[in-house]
């Protein structure tokens, strides 16, 4: 049973979507910087294909 203070998922996405997007972007940025620092490649999907990106090519 929902209380008055609980929001449904759609409401959260509509009202707080920008904050969620910013948090995701910052998390990805931090992960990419850590990979680059550690000299580790990253796996990405481009045009339906899986690719390994070298740390020096990450662009962060």
N, C-alpha and C positions, 0 to 999 in steps of 0.2 A: 504494500500500500504506500502510495506517495504522500509525502508531507508537503506542506506549502513551500518549504525551503528547498526541496529537491527540484532540479530541472531535468527535463527530458533531453536526450542527446541532440535532437534537432535544434532545440532552443539554444543549447550551449554552442553548437557549431555556428549558428546564425549570429548570436550575440558576441561570442568570444573567438570567432574564427580567425581574426587578425592576430590575436595573441597566440593562438595555437600555431599559426603559420610562422610567426617570428620565433617561437620556441623551437620548432622543428628546424628552421634555417640555422639557428645558432648551434643546435646540436650537431647538425651535419658539418657545419664549419669547424667546430671543435674537433670532431672525429677526423676530418680531412687534415687539419693541421697536425694532429697527433700522428697520423700515418706518415705524413711528410717528414716530421721530426724523427720518427723511428726508422725511416727509410723503407717503409712497407707499401706495396702497391694496393690499389683499391679496385674492387670489382664493381663495374657499372653496367647498366643495360642501355644500349644505344640502338635505335632503329630495330628493336626486336632481337638484338644479338648481345651476348655477354662478352665484355671486354675487360682486360686487366689494364689499369692505368698506372704508369710508373709514378713514383712519388714526385719526381722533378716535373712531371707533366700535369700535376693536379691544379695548378693555377691559384693556389692559396698562399 
